[in-house]
Amino acid sequence: MAAKKGTGKQLKLTLVRSPIGYEKSQKVTVRALGLRRMNASVMREDSPALRGMITKVIHLLKVEEA
């Protein structure tokens, strides 16, 4: 079965709090989202997997629809 195409929605993720002092799994999640430095932003295509990652570290991020 073919993979579903994304809806085309883009999310802008910005790291606004440091993952220092949080669980290692949360630090790894922030890195997997492509965020390395404070106030760094990345654009990602919206997907259920991405939403799950965001939910895990929402207290460290600012999320905007782009």
Secondary structure, DSSP 8 states (H G I E B T S, - for coil): ---------EEEEEE-S--TTS-HHHHHHHHHTT--STT-EEEEE--HHHHHHHHHTGGGEEEEE-
